[in-house]
Amino acid sequence: MKRRLHYTEAELIKGCQKGSGLHQQALYQQYHRKMFGVCLRYTNKQEDAEDVLQEAFIKVFKHINGFRGNGSFEGWIRRIMVHTSIEHYRKRSRYFMVDIDQANEVELDADQLSEMSRDEILDLVQGLPTGYRTVFNLYAIEGYPHKEIAEMLGISVGTSKSQFSRAKALLKEKMESQNQFLVKSS
C-alpha cells in the first residue's frame, strides 16, 4: 500500500533542496495533476503532455535551489512547466505564423463561454492548431505579454498578436457551430 506523505510547502522545498526522494515524491504528488493540465494545454496528445510533465519536474528538482521564495512556489513550478512546454513545442513543431496585418480583431462572447463547462472550453482550445493554441494559452491563460511571447517563440510581436486573434476567431467559429448543433439537436 502506498502511503501519501504530507509536508508543509517549506518542508517540501527544504527536503527537495537536500535531495530527499520522499520530499520529491510528495512534491510530485501534490502538484502533478494541476501541472499536467498546464502541459496538456500546450501539447497535442496526452502522451506528449506526460513527457513534458516529467521533463519539467526533473528541471524543478534540478533547479529547486534557485527558488528564492520571491512569489509563489506553485507559480515558480508553473513557469517551469510553461517554458518546458514551449521548448517541446519549438523542438517538435513546424508551425505557420501569420503577421498581424493579415488578422482581424475578434471578440469572444462571454455569455457563450460562461454556459460552457471547463472541459468543453479545454476541448475547444485543444482543437486549435498548435501555433494558435500556444499563443492563446500564453497570452489568455498565462498572462504573458505579446513581446515576451514573441521572444519565447522566436517570432515577431505582430505575429504573436495575429496568432492570438486567429485563435479567438477559430474558437468563436467552433463555439457558434457547437451552439448550432445543440439548438438543432434539442
C-alpha positions as CSV (number, residue, x, y, z in Angstrom):
1,M,0.0,0.0,0.0
2,K,1.3,3.4,-1.0
3,R,1.1,6.0,1.8
4,R,0.7,9.6,1.0
5,L,3.2,12.0,2.6
6,H,2.1,15.4,3.9
7,Y,4.6,18.2,4.3
8,T,4.2,22.0,4.5
9,E,5.4,23.8,1.4
10,A,8.5,25.0,3.3
11,E,9.3,21.4,4.3
12,L,8.8,20.2,0.8
13,I,11.2,22.8,-0.6
14,K,13.8,22.3,2.0
15,G,13.7,18.5,1.7
16,C,13.9,18.7,-2.1
17,Q,16.8,21.1,-1.9
18,K,18.6,18.4,0.2
19,G,17.8,15.8,-2.5
20,S,15.3,13.8,-0.4
21,G,13.4,11.3,-2.5
22,L,10.5,11.3,-0.1
23,H,10.1,15.0,-0.4
24,Q,10.4,14.9,-4.2
25,Q,7.7,12.2,-4.3
26,A,5.5,14.3,-2.1
27,L,6.0,17.4,-4.2
28,Y,5.2,15.5,-7.3
29,Q,2.0,14.1,-5.7
30,Q,0.9,17.5,-4.6
31,Y,1.4,19.3,-7.9
32,H,1.4,16.7,-10.8
33,R,-2.4,16.9,-11.6
34,K,-2.5,20.7,-11.8
35,M,0.7,20.9,-13.7
36,F,-0.3,18.1,-16.1
37,G,-3.3,20.4,-17.0
38,V,-0.8,23.2,-17.8
39,C,1.3,20.9,-20.0
40,L,-1.8,19.4,-21.7
41,R,-2.8,22.9,-22.9
42,Y,0.4,23.2,-24.9
43,T,0.6,19.7,-26.4
44,N,-1.4,17.8,-29.0
45,K,-1.6,14.5,-27.1
46,Q,-1.8,13.2,-23.6
47,E,1.4,11.2,-24.1
48,D,3.3,14.4,-25.1
49,A,1.9,16.2,-22.0
50,E,3.1,13.4,-19.8
51,D,6.6,13.6,-21.4
52,V,6.7,17.4,-20.9
53,L,5.5,17.0,-17.3
54,Q,8.2,14.5,-16.5
55,E,10.9,16.6,-18.1
56,A,9.7,19.7,-16.3
57,F,9.6,18.0,-12.9
58,I,13.2,16.9,-13.5
59,K,14.0,20.6,-14.0
60,V,12.1,21.6,-10.9
61,F,14.2,19.1,-8.8
62,K,17.4,20.1,-10.5
63,H,16.9,23.9,-10.1
64,I,15.0,24.0,-6.8
65,N,18.0,25.6,-5.1
66,G,17.3,28.5,-7.4
67,F,13.9,29.1,-5.8
68,R,14.4,32.2,-3.5
69,G,10.9,32.5,-2.1
70,N,10.0,35.5,-4.1
71,G,6.5,34.9,-5.3
72,S,4.5,31.7,-5.0
73,F,6.2,28.3,-5.2
74,E,3.4,27.0,-7.4
75,G,3.9,29.9,-9.7
76,W,7.6,29.1,-10.0
77,I,6.8,25.5,-10.8
78,R,4.1,26.6,-13.4
79,R,6.7,28.8,-15.1
80,I,9.0,25.8,-15.5
81,M,6.1,23.8,-16.9
82,V,5.2,26.5,-19.4
83,H,8.8,27.0,-20.5
84,T,9.4,23.3,-20.9
85,S,6.1,23.0,-22.9
86,I,7.4,25.8,-25.2
87,E,10.7,24.1,-25.6
88,H,8.8,20.9,-26.5
89,Y,6.7,22.9,-29.0
90,R,9.7,24.5,-30.6
91,K,11.7,21.2,-31.0
92,R,8.9,19.2,-32.4
93,S,6.6,21.5,-34.3
94,R,6.7,23.1,-37.6
95,Y,4.3,25.9,-37.4
96,F,2.9,28.6,-39.7
97,M,2.6,32.0,-38.2
98,V,1.0,34.9,-40.0
99,D,1.7,38.6,-39.4
100,I,-0.7,41.0,-37.7
101,D,-1.6,42.8,-40.9
102,Q,-3.4,39.6,-42.0
103,A,-5.5,39.2,-38.9
104,N,-8.9,40.7,-37.9
105,E,-9.8,41.5,-34.3
106,V,-12.4,39.2,-32.9
107,E,-14.2,39.2,-29.6
108,L,-15.4,36.0,-27.9
109,D,-18.9,36.0,-26.5
110,A,-18.6,35.9,-22.7
111,D,-22.1,34.7,-22.3
112,Q,-21.5,31.8,-24.6
113,L,-18.3,30.9,-22.7
114,S,-20.0,31.1,-19.3
115,E,-22.5,28.5,-20.5
116,M,-19.8,26.0,-21.4
117,S,-18.1,23.6,-18.9
118,R,-14.3,23.8,-18.3
119,D,-13.8,20.6,-20.2
120,E,-15.8,21.9,-23.2
121,I,-13.6,25.0,-23.3
122,L,-10.4,22.9,-22.9
123,D,-11.5,20.7,-25.8
124,L,-12.1,23.7,-28.0
125,V,-8.7,25.1,-27.1
126,Q,-7.0,21.7,-27.6
127,G,-8.6,21.6,-31.1
128,L,-6.7,24.8,-32.2
129,P,-3.7,24.4,-34.5
130,T,-0.5,24.3,-32.5
131,G,0.7,27.8,-33.1
132,Y,-2.7,29.4,-32.4
133,R,-3.1,27.2,-29.2
134,T,0.4,28.1,-27.9
135,V,0.0,31.8,-28.3
136,F,-3.6,31.7,-27.0
137,N,-2.5,29.8,-23.8
138,L,0.5,32.0,-23.2
139,Y,-1.5,35.3,-23.6
140,A,-5.0,34.5,-22.4
141,I,-4.3,31.8,-19.8
142,E,-0.8,32.5,-18.5
143,G,-0.9,36.3,-19.0
144,Y,2.4,36.8,-20.8
145,P,2.6,40.0,-22.9
146,H,3.0,39.6,-26.7
147,K,6.5,40.9,-26.5
148,E,7.6,38.1,-24.2
149,I,5.7,35.5,-26.2
150,A,7.5,36.7,-29.3
151,E,10.8,36.3,-27.6
152,M,9.9,32.8,-26.3
153,L,8.7,31.5,-29.7
154,G,11.2,33.4,-31.8
155,I,8.5,35.3,-33.7
156,S,7.6,39.0,-34.1
157,V,5.2,40.7,-31.7
158,G,2.8,41.2,-34.7
159,T,2.9,37.5,-35.4
160,S,2.1,36.8,-31.8
161,K,-0.9,39.2,-31.9
162,S,-2.2,37.8,-35.1
163,Q,-1.9,34.2,-33.9
164,F,-3.9,35.2,-30.8
165,S,-6.5,37.0,-33.0
166,R,-6.8,34.0,-35.3
167,A,-7.1,31.6,-32.3
168,K,-10.0,33.7,-31.0
169,A,-11.7,33.7,-34.4
170,L,-11.4,30.0,-34.7
171,L,-12.7,29.5,-31.1
172,K,-15.6,31.8,-31.9
173,E,-16.4,29.8,-35.0
174,K,-16.2,26.5,-33.1
175,M,-18.4,27.8,-30.4
176,E,-21.0,29.0,-32.9
177,S,-21.1,25.7,-34.7
178,Q,-21.3,23.9,-31.4
179,N,-24.3,26.1,-30.3
180,Q,-26.0,25.5,-33.7
181,F,-25.5,21.7,-33.2
182,L,-27.0,22.0,-29.7
183,V,-30.0,24.0,-30.9
184,K,-30.7,21.6,-33.8
185,S,-30.5,18.5,-31.6
186,S,-32.8,19.9,-28.9
